Amino acid sequence: MSNLVEIRDLQFGYGQRTILSGLRMDFPRGKVIAVMGGSGSGKTTILRLIGGQIRPQQGTVAVDGQQIQQMDNAGLYQMRRKMGMLFQHGALFTDLSVFDNVAFPMREHTDLSEAMIRDLVMLKLHAVGLRNAAQLMPSEISGGMARRVALARAVALDPQLMMYDEPFAGLDPISMGVTANLIRNLNNALGSTTILVSHDVHESFAIADYIYFLSQGKIVAEGTPQQMQASEDPYVKQFVHAEADGPVPFHYPGQSLRDGLGLKERVS
């Protein structure tokens, strides 16, 4: 099976601060791949690199055989038509109705008639259970519903690649389960490749085919959900079982509190 996305020897940082280092990742066609790790581990940065919002300082990012970092703006816009993105907080247009939010990419990127757009929008909304909410405004629907509208918009153009940035954040248990099933079912129906960035172990393990674990910008473990559940790797065990003590530090790396306050060590 070929890969839709390939990352090789990738290095990225801001100034002297390294965010990602030495990444090698494969995202096969038709699969759901989860990228997991603690806050600040570089997960969302990977999505931004794949989308071409930022460029790697070293290494390559290839989508459908094309090097993203070598594309000009016109090439990037063309490539992005093959991508769908669900942002962490939905990012709906607040002044547009549910219907017009989903119709937006169709109107922006196609020459379809309004009659055809209407039928397609209603089909997408039906797929996420919100066909009868088409005329409501974002302020009139719940957070979970807004996330589903954003999902309908993300798949509006039947993308080859779907990227989800924390799709379960802030959802109640029922909405989390519904959203997870939608992600898996839409992936299967479209035959697309899905990259799922998430902290949520239970839902991600239930729908992912393969998992990458990141810590401090590096891949520390990878494998199937079953392999990760059985892993004895200290990082994986701490993350999967939500253990307070382990290799993942609570504090952002840097000087100690004593040094930061300029306190001298007490001499007895």
Backbone as CSV, one residue per row, in Angstrom:
resi,resn,N_x,N_y,N_z,CA_x,CA_y,CA_z,C_x,C_y,C_z
1,MET,0.853,-1.205,0.000,0.000,0.000,0.000,0.878,1.241,0.000
2,SER,0.579,2.178,-0.914,1.392,3.391,-1.013,0.997,4.393,0.060
3,ASN,1.890,5.325,0.306,1.649,6.378,1.288,1.140,7.633,0.597
4,LEU,0.127,8.264,1.177,-0.328,9.551,0.652,0.582,10.665,1.153
5,VAL,1.037,10.538,2.409,1.922,11.539,3.009,3.171,10.843,3.531
6,GLU,4.323,11.422,3.235,5.593,10.909,3.750,6.411,12.064,4.317
7,ILE,6.909,11.872,5.526,7.784,12.851,6.176,9.135,12.188,6.388
8,ARG,10.198,12.868,5.977,11.527,12.276,6.059,12.523,13.255,6.685
9,ASP,13.172,12.805,7.771,14.284,13.535,8.403,13.925,14.997,8.664
10,LEU,12.730,15.215,9.165,12.211,16.579,9.291,12.727,17.273,10.545
11,GLN,13.123,18.514,10.358,13.589,19.366,11.447,12.868,20.702,11.351
12,PHE,12.324,21.177,12.496,11.658,22.478,12.495,11.757,23.099,13.878
13,GLY,11.923,24.425,13.908,11.971,25.129,15.176,11.743,26.610,14.985
14,TYR,11.615,27.302,16.096,11.481,28.754,16.093,12.714,29.329,16.779
15,GLY,13.551,30.030,16.004,14.774,30.563,16.581,15.662,29.440,17.086
16,GLN,16.042,29.532,18.352,16.895,28.515,18.952,16.083,27.359,19.556
17,ARG,14.748,27.468,19.495,13.899,26.447,20.130,13.476,25.409,19.097
18,THR,13.949,24.188,19.256,13.603,23.092,18.351,12.228,22.539,18.716
19,ILE,11.342,22.440,17.711,9.999,21.907,17.922,9.923,20.451,17.498
20,LEU,10.477,20.139,16.315,10.479,18.773,15.777,11.877,18.426,15.314
21,SER,12.265,17.186,15.547,13.640,16.804,15.222,13.696,15.366,14.709
22,GLY,14.240,15.210,13.492,14.496,13.874,12.946,13.263,13.032,12.696
23,LEU,12.132,13.653,12.343,10.893,12.885,12.165,10.906,12.092,10.866
24,ARG,10.443,10.846,10.961,10.186,10.007,9.790,8.827,9.351,10.019
25,MET,7.840,9.722,9.197,6.480,9.245,9.383,5.856,8.892,8.035
26,ASP,5.037,7.839,8.045,4.303,7.414,6.852,2.816,7.414,7.162
27,PHE,2.027,7.921,6.204,0.573,7.946,6.338,-0.024,7.256,5.119
28,PRO,-0.309,5.949,5.231,-0.787,5.177,4.076,-2.188,5.592,3.629
29,ARG,-2.458,5.381,2.358,-3.775,5.673,1.795,-4.836,4.789,2.450
30,GLY,-5.960,5.405,2.779,-7.091,4.662,3.300,-7.036,4.337,4.782
31,LYS,-6.011,4.801,5.480,-5.839,4.466,6.895,-6.082,5.687,7.794
32,VAL,-6.392,5.386,9.061,-6.502,6.417,10.095,-5.258,6.331,10.968
33,ILE,-4.458,7.386,10.961,-3.211,7.421,11.715,-3.329,8.473,12.812
34,ALA,-3.142,8.062,14.056,-3.210,8.990,15.182,-1.811,9.473,15.546
35,VAL,-1.713,10.770,15.809,-0.472,11.377,16.307,-0.780,11.881,17.706
36,MET,-0.145,11.264,18.707,-0.488,11.544,20.096,0.731,12.015,20.871
37,GLY,0.477,12.690,21.977,1.553,13.182,22.816,1.045,14.318,23.682
38,GLY,1.852,14.720,24.631,1.471,15.781,25.545,1.434,17.137,24.861
39,SER,0.889,18.115,25.572,0.842,19.479,25.048,2.257,19.983,24.776
40,GLY,2.426,20.636,23.628,3.730,21.180,23.282,4.691,20.185,22.675
41,SER,4.203,18.982,22.326,5.103,17.968,21.762,5.293,18.128,20.260
42,GLY,4.529,19.024,19.620,4.725,19.289,18.192,3.673,18.683,17.280
43,LYS,2.561,18.206,17.837,1.556,17.511,17.025,0.907,18.433,15.989
44,THR,0.410,19.581,16.434,-0.251,20.508,15.519,0.733,21.073,14.504
45,THR,1.981,21.230,14.896,3.009,21.715,13.971,3.143,20.776,12.777
46,ILE,2.991,19.487,12.997,3.054,18.512,11.895,1.946,18.786,10.887
47,LEU,0.734,19.060,11.369,-0.377,19.369,10.464,-0.087,20.637,9.667
48,ARG,0.486,21.638,10.319,0.788,22.895,9.636,1.859,22.706,8.567
49,LEU,2.817,21.818,8.816,3.851,21.520,7.825,3.261,20.784,6.630
50,ILE,2.355,19.848,6.887,1.718,19.105,5.795,0.866,20.044,4.947
51,GLY,0.187,20.988,5.591,-0.644,21.944,4.866,0.130,23.057,4.192
52,GLY,1.436,23.152,4.452,2.259,24.174,3.817,2.177,25.535,4.455
53,GLN,1.579,25.637,5.658,1.544,26.924,6.351,2.930,27.342,6.803
54,ILE,3.752,26.367,7.137,5.141,26.604,7.504,6.007,25.615,6.731
55,ARG,7.286,25.907,6.627,8.205,25.076,5.840,9.259,24.455,6.759
56,PRO,9.639,23.208,6.507,10.679,22.591,7.334,12.037,23.250,7.110
57,GLN,12.851,23.260,8.141,14.198,23.801,8.004,15.143,22.762,7.411
58,GLN,14.832,21.505,7.672,15.546,20.387,7.051,14.541,19.276,6.785
59,GLY,14.883,18.405,5.838,14.021,17.276,5.548,12.912,17.621,4.577
60,THR,12.013,16.649,4.367,10.976,16.817,3.353,9.603,16.401,3.874
61,VAL,8.580,17.029,3.295,7.183,16.647,3.505,6.574,16.460,2.126
62,ALA,6.145,15.236,1.810,5.573,14.938,0.498,4.120,14.517,0.653
63,VAL,3.250,15.099,-0.176,1.832,14.740,-0.222,1.511,14.317,-1.641
64,ASP,1.020,13.092,-1.789,0.679,12.546,-3.105,1.864,12.655,-4.063
65,GLY,3.064,12.413,-3.522,4.268,12.400,-4.333,4.887,13.756,-4.612
66,GLN,4.284,14.836,-4.122,4.809,16.179,-4.381,5.392,16.789,-3.114
67,GLN,6.549,17.441,-3.255,7.235,18.051,-2.131,6.551,19.376,-1.760
68,ILE,5.957,19.417,-0.585,5.219,20.611,-0.158,6.129,21.818,-0.049
69,GLN,7.339,21.628,0.474,8.217,22.771,0.727,8.744,23.400,-0.560
70,GLN,8.560,22.738,-1.697,9.038,23.278,-2.966,7.940,23.990,-3.752
71,MET,6.706,23.990,-3.237,5.584,24.553,-3.980,5.483,26.066,-3.799
72,ASP,5.031,26.741,-4.861,4.684,28.147,-4.738,3.241,28.260,-4.252
73,ASN,2.738,29.470,-4.089,1.395,29.661,-3.549,0.322,28.999,-4.413
74,ALA,0.460,29.106,-5.733,-0.527,28.509,-6.633,-0.547,26.989,-6.478
75,GLY,0.634,26.402,-6.350,0.719,24.953,-6.168,0.136,24.513,-4.844
76,LEU,0.379,25.313,-3.795,-0.172,24.989,-2.482,-1.697,25.043,-2.488
77,TYR,-2.266,26.075,-3.100,-3.725,26.184,-3.156,-4.327,24.993,-3.903
78,GLN,-3.661,24.569,-4.968,-4.142,23.426,-5.724,-4.069,22.157,-4.880
79,MET,-2.971,21.981,-4.156,-2.810,20.808,-3.309,-3.825,20.794,-2.171
80,ARG,-4.109,21.968,-1.617,-5.030,22.044,-0.476,-6.463,21.671,-0.847
81,ARG,-6.781,21.688,-2.127,-8.100,21.226,-2.540,-8.266,19.727,-2.272
82,LYS,-7.148,19.035,-2.128,-7.191,17.606,-1.823,-7.221,17.344,-0.314
83,MET,-7.196,18.430,0.477,-7.110,18.304,1.930,-8.375,18.839,2.600
84,GLY,-8.752,18.223,3.703,-9.793,18.742,4.567,-9.217,18.914,5.958
85,MET,-9.616,19.982,6.650,-9.046,20.273,7.958,-10.151,20.579,8.954
86,LEU,-10.148,19.844,10.062,-11.045,20.151,11.174,-10.206,20.813,12.258
87,PHE,-10.427,22.112,12.457,-9.649,22.857,13.430,-10.105,22.527,14.846
88,GLN,-9.236,22.801,15.798,-9.467,22.378,17.175,-10.783,22.904,17.734
89,HIS,-11.162,24.132,17.401,-12.389,24.704,17.941,-13.452,24.888,16.861
90,GLY,-13.339,24.123,15.784,-14.339,24.187,14.732,-14.110,25.292,13.730
91,ALA,-13.880,26.516,14.226,-13.584,27.686,13.377,-14.675,27.935,12.340
92,LEU,-15.941,27.850,12.764,-17.033,28.184,11.853,-17.079,29.696,11.635
93,PHE,-17.601,30.100,10.482,-17.838,31.512,10.220,-19.092,31.915,10.989
94,THR,-18.935,32.784,11.973,-20.049,33.084,12.884,-21.194,33.834,12.209
95,ASP,-20.915,34.542,11.106,-21.948,35.312,10.427,-22.633,34.535,9.309
96,LEU,-22.247,33.271,9.121,-22.863,32.421,8.103,-23.674,31.321,8.774
97,SER,-24.767,30.931,8.141,-25.581,29.842,8.661,-24.825,28.520,8.569
98,VAL,-25.368,27.502,9.205,-24.803,26.157,9.104,-24.684,25.760,7.636
99,PHE,-25.751,25.975,6.872,-25.751,25.635,5.439,-24.613,26.355,4.713
100,ASP,-24.515,27.676,4.914,-23.523,28.461,4.175,-22.100,28.145,4.606
101,ASN,-21.905,27.719,5.858,-20.579,27.282,6.276,-20.121,26.072,5.469
102,VAL,-21.012,25.109,5.305,-20.650,23.897,4.568,-20.537,24.181,3.071
103,ALA,-21.365,25.111,2.575,-21.332,25.450,1.151,-20.093,26.259,0.772
104,PHE,-19.467,26.910,1.750,-18.375,27.840,1.463,-17.271,27.242,0.586
105,PRO,-16.675,26.089,0.942,-15.603,25.559,0.085,-16.088,25.165,-1.301
106,MET,-17.332,24.761,-1.432,-17.871,24.421,-2.754,-17.981,25.667,-3.622
107,ARG,-18.452,26.753,-3.035,-18.576,28.006,-3.783,-17.204,28.597,-4.099
108,GLU,-16.253,28.380,-3.196,-14.919,28.963,-3.355,-14.086,28.215,-4.389
109,HIS,-14.232,26.886,-4.458,-13.298,26.073,-5.240,-13.915,25.334,-6.420
110,THR,-15.231,25.477,-6.625,-15.865,24.776,-7.742,-16.760,25.731,-8.529
111,ASP,-17.214,25.256,-9.697,-18.150,26.012,-10.529,-19.529,25.363,-10.517
112,LEU,-19.837,24.645,-9.449,-21.118,23.958,-9.364,-22.268,24.948,-9.273
113,SER,-23.424,24.555,-9.786,-24.613,25.390,-9.689,-25.107,25.410,-8.250
114,GLU,-25.888,26.427,-7.916,-26.430,26.518,-6.559,-27.342,25.337,-6.244
115,ALA,-28.051,24.841,-7.254,-28.912,23.683,-7.035,-28.088,22.459,-6.653
116,MET,-26.969,22.255,-7.347,-26.099,21.123,-7.035,-25.449,21.307,-5.668
117,ILE,-25.018,22.539,-5.367,-24.413,22.807,-4.060,-25.409,22.522,-2.949
118,ARG,-26.665,22.931,-3.149,-27.675,22.683,-2.124,-27.810,21.197,-1.838
119,ASP,-27.882,20.392,-2.884,-28.037,18.942,-2.697,-26.828,18.353,-1.986
120,LEU,-25.632,18.787,-2.376,-24.416,18.251,-1.763,-24.298,18.663,-0.297
121,VAL,-24.631,19.922,0.002,-24.570,20.395,1.380,-25.521,19.595,2.259
122,MET,-26.729,19.371,1.767,-27.700,18.630,2.562,-27.251,17.183,2.778
123,LEU,-26.588,16.608,1.795,-26.044,15.250,1.966,-24.949,15.230,3.028
124,LYS,-24.070,16.237,2.999,-22.991,16.299,3.996,-23.563,16.500,5.395
125,LEU,-24.553,17.376,5.515,-25.168,17.612,6.821,-25.933,16.382,7.295
126,HIS,-26.548,15.674,6.375,-27.239,14.434,6.749,-26.247,13.423,7.305
127,ALA,-25.050,13.370,6.715,-24.031,12.413,7.154,-23.606,12.656,8.590
128,VAL,-23.689,13.917,9.046,-23.303,14.230,10.432,-24.524,14.446,11.318
129,GLY,-25.709,14.108,10.798,-26.920,14.160,11.606,-27.497,15.540,11.811
130,LEU,-27.182,16.504,10.935,-27.620,17.892,11.163,-28.331,18.491,9.952
131,ARG,-28.959,17.654,9.143,-29.663,18.160,7.958,-30.748,19.166,8.344
132,ASN,-31.417,18.921,9.464,-32.517,19.801,9.864,-32.055,21.054,10.618
133,ALA,-30.743,21.198,10.771,-30.188,22.397,11.412,-29.562,23.337,10.389
134,ALA,-29.828,23.098,9.109,-29.142,23.820,8.037,-29.294,25.335,8.132
135,GLN,-30.446,25.812,8.565,-30.689,27.253,8.563,-30.346,27.934,9.895
136,LEU,-29.865,27.174,10.860,-29.477,27.770,12.134,-28.127,28.468,12.005
137,MET,-27.879,29.394,12.931,-26.594,30.078,12.993,-25.692,29.369,14.001
138,PRO,-24.374,29.527,13.886,-23.474,28.880,14.847,-23.787,29.205,16.305
139,SER,-24.280,30.411,16.571,-24.618,30.787,17.945,-25.838,30.056,18.473
140,GLU,-26.571,29.401,17.585,-27.808,28.719,17.973,-27.631,27.217,18.152
141,ILE,-26.419,26.722,18.014,-26.175,25.293,18.158,-25.131,25.044,19.247
142,SER,-25.099,23.824,19.754,-24.168,23.473,20.829,-22.751,23.314,20.294
143,GLY,-21.807,23.205,21.233,-20.417,23.009,20.833,-20.208,21.717,20.066
144,GLY,-20.872,20.647,20.517,-20.748,19.368,19.827,-21.329,19.419,18.430
145,MET,-22.461,20.117,18.284,-23.070,20.276,16.964,-22.173,21.110,16.047
146,ALA,-21.582,22.155,16.603,-20.685,22.997,15.811,-19.507,22.191,15.284
147,ARG,-18.993,21.278,16.120,-17.882,20.427,15.674,-18.320,19.539,14.513
148,ARG,-19.564,19.069,14.548,-20.064,18.225,13.459,-20.294,19.039,12.182
149,VAL,-20.738,20.290,12.330,-20.860,21.157,11.160,-19.480,21.378,10.535
150,ALA,-18.489,21.628,11.378,-17.122,21.827,10.884,-16.615,20.570,10.173
151,LEU,-17.015,19.408,10.668,-16.631,18.159,10.023,-17.281,18.049,8.643
152,ALA,-18.582,18.408,8.562,-19.258,18.394,7.264,-18.576,19.333,6.279
153,ARG,-18.157,20.518,6.761,-17.457,21.470,5.894,-16.102,20.913,5.453
154,ALA,-15.409,20.233,6.371,-14.079,19.704,6.063,-14.122,18.634,4.969
155,VAL,-15.234,17.888,4.892,-15.331,16.824,3.872,-16.161,17.268,2.669
156,ALA,-16.446,18.570,2.582,-17.322,19.081,1.530,-16.824,18.720,0.136
157,LEU,-15.520,18.717,-0.074,-14.952,18.458,-1.397,-14.409,17.035,-1.532
158,ASP,-14.840,16.138,-0.633,-14.386,14.733,-0.654,-12.858,14.643,-0.744
159,PRO,-12.150,15.191,0.248,-10.681,15.274,0.169,-10.000,13.915,0.264
160,GLN,-8.823,13.823,-0.360,-8.001,12.619,-0.231,-7.392,12.523,1.162
161,LEU,-7.122,13.684,1.753,-6.462,13.743,3.055,-7.319,14.529,4.033
162,MET,-7.644,13.911,5.188,-8.371,14.604,6.245,-7.466,14.756,7.454
163,MET,-7.415,15.973,7.996,-6.606,16.235,9.181,-7.504,16.785,10.292
164,TYR,-7.372,16.204,11.469,-8.190,16.586,12.617,-7.278,17.037,13.754
165,ASP,-7.486,18.255,14.220,-6.690,18.786,15.332,-7.543,18.765,16.601
166,GLU,-7.287,17.809,17.464,-8.018,17.637,18.729,-9.541,17.647,18.519
167,PRO,-10.067,16.706,17.735,-11.508,16.724,17.437,-12.391,16.385,18.631
168,PHE,-11.807,15.797,19.703,-12.611,15.391,20.855,-12.548,16.381,22.015
169,ALA,-11.750,17.443,21.860,-11.567,18.388,22.962,-12.885,19.083,23.312
170,GLY,-13.228,19.070,24.595,-14.403,19.787,25.071,-15.728,19.114,24.798
171,LEU,-15.727,17.882,24.293,-16.974,17.193,23.991,-17.400,16.299,25.154
172,ASP,-18.705,16.126,25.316,-19.207,15.186,26.313,-19.004,13.763,25.790
173,PRO,-19.109,12.745,26.657,-18.817,11.365,26.239,-19.631,10.889,25.040
174,ILE,-20.915,11.271,24.966,-21.735,10.842,23.838,-21.248,11.487,22.551
175,SER,-21.003,12.796,22.598,-20.517,13.498,21.408,-19.153,12.981,20.972
176,MET,-18.313,12.615,21.930,-17.004,12.053,21.593,-17.163,10.758,20.813
177,GLY,-18.054,9.891,21.290,-18.272,8.622,20.602,-18.840,8.822,19.210
178,VAL,-19.806,9.756,19.089,-20.403,10.050,17.784,-19.349,10.588,16.823
179,THR,-18.522,11.521,17.303,-17.491,12.123,16.463,-16.458,11.085,16.028
180,ALA,-16.053,10.222,16.944,-15.082,9.170,16.605,-15.635,8.257,15.520
181,ASN,-16.884,7.838,15.667,-17.488,6.967,14.657,-17.603,7.675,13.317
182,LEU,-17.931,8.979,13.337,-18.016,9.741,12.102,-16.665,9.795,11.388
183,ILE,-15.613,10.035,12.148,-14.270,10.107,11.563,-13.916,8.795,10.871
184,ARG,-14.161,7.686,11.561,-13.839,6.376,10.989,-14.711,6.064,9.776
185,ASN,-16.028,6.309,9.901,-16.945,5.983,8.816,-16.717,6.854,7.585
186,LEU,-16.435,8.145,7.803,-16.158,9.024,6.675,-14.860,8.622,5.976
187,ASN,-13.873,8.231,6.746,-12.615,7.773,6.158,-12.861,6.564,5.263
188,ASN,-13.664,5.620,5.760,-13.942,4.413,4.982,-14.768,4.735,3.739
189,ALA,-15.757,5.624,3.892,-16.636,5.951,2.772,-15.895,6.697,1.663
190,LEU,-14.999,7.608,2.057,-14.273,8.411,1.080,-13.019,7.712,0.557
191,GLY,-12.563,6.676,1.280,-11.306,6.034,0.923,-10.122,6.957,1.127
192,SER,-10.274,7.901,2.064,-9.247,8.921,2.275,-8.210,8.465,3.298
193,THR,-7.205,9.297,3.484,-6.220,9.109,4.543,-6.543,10.104,5.650
194,THR,-6.549,9.632,6.889,-6.901,10.494,8.012,-5.727,10.614,8.974
195,ILE,-5.382,11.870,9.325,-4.386,12.140,10.357,-5.126,12.744,11.537
196,LEU,-5.057,12.061,12.658,-5.823,12.428,13.843,-4.874,12.842,14.958
197,VAL,-4.849,14.130,15.277,-4.061,14.635,16.392,-4.969,14.691,17.615
198,SER,-4.584,13.989,18.681,-5.482,13.913,19.833,-4.738,13.542,21.104
199,HIS,-5.338,13.975,22.242,-4.890,13.517,23.553,-5.722,12.326,24.025
200,ASP,-6.880,12.133,23.420,-7.851,11.183,23.947,-7.487,9.754,23.574
201,VAL,-7.068,8.995,24.556,-6.571,7.642,24.322,-7.691,6.704,23.898
202,HIS,-8.792,6.698,24.631,-9.853,5.718,24.387,-10.434,5.847,22.984
203,GLU,-10.848,7.043,22.606,-11.482,7.228,21.303,-10.484,7.028,20.166
204,SER,-9.271,7.517,20.337,-8.265,7.390,19.273,-7.877,5.937,19.052
205,PHE,-7.681,5.197,20.134,-7.315,3.792,20.014,-8.433,2.983,19.360
206,ALA,-9.687,3.429,19.531,-10.824,2.680,18.999,-10.918,2.778,17.477
207,ILE,-10.411,3.862,16.884,-10.601,4.060,15.445,-9.307,4.087,14.640
208,ALA,-8.152,4.195,15.294,-6.890,4.332,14.559,-6.358,2.978,14.101
209,ASP,-5.693,3.004,12.936,-4.993,1.820,12.449,-3.551,1.776,12.953
210,TYR,-2.992,2.945,13.207,-1.580,3.036,13.608,-1.420,4.309,14.427
211,ILE,-0.462,4.307,15.342,-0.287,5.438,16.258,1.187,5.826,16.351
212,TYR,1.435,7.132,16.283,2.750,7.689,16.587,2.644,8.442,17.908
213,PHE,3.587,8.204,18.818,3.664,8.962,20.070,4.842,9.921,19.983
214,LEU,4.569,11.200,20.271,5.608,12.221,20.252,5.900,12.712,21.664
215,SER,7.151,13.036,21.905,7.550,13.700,23.136,8.722,14.605,22.818
216,GLN,8.581,15.888,23.166,9.618,16.884,22.943,10.127,16.856,21.503
217,GLY,9.179,16.744,20.560,9.499,16.862,19.146,10.057,15.635,18.481
218,LYS,10.082,14.502,19.184,10.616,13.273,18.597,9.620,12.136,18.769
219,ILE,9.671,11.182,17.844,8.830,9.991,17.968,9.475,9.057,18.979
220,VAL,8.751,8.780,20.050,9.299,7.913,21.097,8.719,6.503,21.034
221,ALA,7.618,6.337,20.303,7.017,5.010,20.147,6.044,5.057,18.977
222,GLU,5.825,3.908,18.346,4.847,3.807,17.273,4.394,2.360,17.144
223,GLY,3.176,2.180,16.630,2.648,0.838,16.459,1.138,0.845,16.388
224,THR,0.545,-0.330,16.325,-0.905,-0.447,16.302,-1.461,-0.147,17.693
225,PRO,-2.758,0.141,17.801,-3.340,0.355,19.130,-3.112,-0.816,20.070
226,GLN,-3.188,-2.034,19.533,-2.962,-3.215,20.371,-1.527,-3.256,20.899
227,GLN,-0.578,-2.904,20.048,0.823,-2.885,20.475,1.057,-1.797,21.515
228,MET,0.422,-0.662,21.344,0.595,0.425,22.294,-0.058,0.101,23.644
229,GLN,-1.194,-0.582,23.626,-1.844,-0.981,24.878,-0.969,-1.927,25.677
230,ALA,-0.242,-2.790,24.970,0.589,-3.794,25.640,2.019,-3.322,25.877
231,SER,2.347,-2.126,25.418,3.721,-1.647,25.490,4.192,-1.456,26.933
232,GLU,5.443,-1.802,27.165,6.088,-1.566,28.458,6.964,-0.319,28.420
233,ASP,6.951,0.381,27.287,7.722,1.618,27.187,7.225,2.612,28.231
234,PRO,8.123,3.196,29.047,7.698,4.083,30.139,6.844,5.257,29.669
235,TYR,7.195,5.856,28.530,6.427,6.992,28.042,5.024,6.553,27.655
236,VAL,4.927,5.458,26.890,3.620,4.987,26.433,2.757,4.592,27.624
237,LYS,3.326,3.903,28.591,2.561,3.490,29.764,2.041,4.697,30.529
238,GLN,2.875,5.710,30.693,2.442,6.904,31.421,1.291,7.597,30.703
239,PHE,1.394,7.716,29.381,0.376,8.423,28.617,-0.925,7.622,28.530
240,VAL,-0.817,6.341,28.191,-2.006,5.508,27.987,-2.785,5.336,29.284
241,HIS,-2.073,5.217,30.392,-2.730,4.960,31.672,-2.852,6.215,32.538
242,ALA,-2.532,7.389,31.940,-2.692,8.685,32.618,-2.008,8.709,33.981
243,GLU,-0.761,8.239,34.024,-0.012,8.208,35.279,0.685,9.552,35.506
244,ALA,0.644,10.035,36.739,1.251,11.331,37.058,2.774,11.279,36.996
245,ASP,3.351,10.153,37.421,4.808,10.027,37.456,5.294,9.242,36.241
246,GLY,6.358,9.744,35.636,6.919,9.073,34.485,7.888,9.975,33.757
247,PRO,8.288,9.588,32.538,9.291,10.368,31.804,8.786,11.700,31.277
248,VAL,7.462,11.905,31.211,6.939,13.180,30.714,6.861,14.174,31.864
249,PRO,7.632,15.249,31.818,7.640,16.208,32.931,6.406,17.094,32.902
250,PHE,5.982,17.538,34.076,4.859,18.473,34.171,5.310,19.883,33.801
251,HIS,6.512,20.258,34.235,7.005,21.622,34.006,7.711,21.737,32.663
252,TYR,7.509,22.875,32.005,8.224,23.169,30.766,9.723,23.221,31.076
253,PRO,10.563,22.600,30.214,11.994,22.524,30.529,12.650,23.893,30.623
254,GLY,13.585,24.027,31.546,14.296,25.289,31.736,14.900,25.333,33.123
255,GLN,15.198,26.527,33.603,15.828,26.672,34.900,14.839,26.337,36.022
256,SER,15.393,25.991,37.160,14.574,25.618,38.308,13.907,26.858,38.908
257,LEU,12.907,26.629,39.757,12.242,27.731,40.445,13.237,28.494,41.302
258,ARG,14.144,27.768,41.982,15.153,28.412,42.832,16.015,29.379,42.022
259,ASP,16.472,28.886,40.848,17.315,29.745,40.015,16.516,30.923,39.454
260,GLY,15.255,30.655,39.084,14.429,31.704,38.522,14.160,32.835,39.501
261,LEU,14.083,32.495,40.785,13.848,33.487,41.831,15.143,34.086,42.370
262,GLY,16.262,33.553,41.872,17.561,34.070,42.316,17.896,33.706,43.746
263,LEU,17.379,32.536,44.194,17.648,32.114,45.572,18.923,31.313,45.638
264,LYS,19.670,31.517,46.695,20.886,30.765,46.915,20.578,29.549,47.768
265,GLU,21.329,28.484,47.511,21.126,27.260,48.295,21.531,27.525,49.740
266,ARG,20.668,27.096,50.655,20.908,27.323,52.081,22.066,26.435,52.549
267,VAL,22.977,27.035,53.271,24.120,26.280,53.825,23.822,25.957,55.282
268,SER,23.864,24.680,55.635,23.565,24.277,57.025,24.805,24.423,57.893
